[in-house]
Amino acid sequence: MRIKTLIASLFLSGFALTTFAQTENCNSNSSISHEAVKAGNYKDAYLPWKEVMKDCPTLRYYTYSDGFDILKYFLEKETTKGTPEYKAYFDELMAAHDQLMEYTPELQKKAKGIRSVARSTGMKALDYLQFAPEVDANVAYNWLKESVSVEQSKTSAALLFYFLQSSYNKLKADPSHSEVFIQDYLNASQWADEAIANTDRENVKQSFVATKDNLVALFINSGAADCESLQAIYAPKVEENKTDLEYLKKVIEIMRMMKCTESDAYFQASLYSYQIEPTAGAAAGCAAMAYKKGDVDDSVKFFDEAIELEDDDVVKAEYAYKVAVVLSSVNKFGQARAYAQKAININGNYGAPYILIARLYAANYKWSDESALNKCTYFVVIDKLQRAKAVDSSVADEANELIRAYSPHTPAASELFMLGYKVGDTVTVGGWIGETTKIR
């Protein structure tokens, strides 16, 4: 019995000594490697770092950040792409990412601020794109999509951009990826907007603003953003999914965002969606379809319903403006002005309704037997155009062009003098217009 006890004691003490020695080696190698990395001496850091990775992978988180720096040094400075040595270091870099993800839950228990597995997947994808001997677009895309789908608005600005870039690379190789690419753009754009809204740090906000601009530019330049392409993508899909409300809503949103509301796919998606659930977007699509068929009354009816159902004032005002356009096309000028004014009342920073009213007035400037007084209508026209560009800079060019076109039609001072008016006086333009303006 004493012999067995002795053997057991020797075994346990030997195990303890081995464990102690291993811990000491880990700490020593970790310290040597980390100090070498801080000094920029990556060659001397490499071997002790490998020992730490092998014997004590959860000792410290910086083991992994150091390792990434070490391996990138060898890839960039000590080897040539295409050589076996380069591939070996690249494979080791990918394995280091995998090992970090494997041990992330354990590392997170030991320290705060350890990045998520999803974020690490995205960082692995970025290193893959930069260092892979031959990049496989599918591999990069799958890793990035896996990352951003989990992180969403917490995704870094760089990862969001490279995610859409990788989706675009797939699109170039495979045109059937178009629909997925469009959805990837919508998701990335939404997450960038949410990130901007959720941060108080100006530098972070500006980073995401710049990324959002780059996402838009990439999408526009992709060739998937024009109405013809969207029609080709979604026309058959709408028929296949005519009972899938969520899918139909997505199509309506995309087509409206890309200003493709004259496309048949938009009309059909709106009709099927409206039949399932009368929403603002669906009603607006039905209104556009009715107008295209020449049914003004139905168009106005559907737009009225869209206005009633819509919660967003910017969109609601846009619907009111579209009614004004529809009514003006059939010479219902008073009603058209009423809807244009309704759009202005809903969204005071909307310039297009002012321009429409100006055009209506210019097309119907006669209200008096006096030619000079009729010309005063153009003062009111210019008032509306000046107001349009004052509230909405996006219409400034159009407004200025119309001001230049209409200004020569205003009356000369001598014409008005004979009627008892001078510069600075007010005059009321009669008829259905009924607005007062100043003579200048």
ABEGO torsion letter per residue (X at the ends): XAAAAAAAAAAAAAAAAAAAAAAAAAAAAAAAAAAAAAAGBAAAAAAAAAAAAAABAAABAAAAAAAAAAAAAAAAAABBBGBAAAAAAAAAAAAAAAAAAAAAAAAAAABBGBBBAAAAAAAAAAAAAAABABBBAAAAAAAAAAAAAAAEAABBAAAAAAAAAAAAAAAAABAAAAAAAAAAAAAAAAAAAAAAAABABAAAAAAAAAAAAAAAAAAAAAGAABAAAAAAAAAAAAAAAAABAAAAAAAAAAAAAAGAAABAAAAAAAAAAAAABBBAAAAAAAAAAAAAAGBAAAAAAAAAAAAAABABAAAAAAAAAAAAAAAAAAGBAAAAAAAAAAAAAABAABAAAAAAAAAAAAABABABABAAAAAAAAAAAAAAAAAAAAABAAAAAAAAAAAAAAAAABBBAAAAAAAGBBBGBBBBBBEAAGBBBBBX
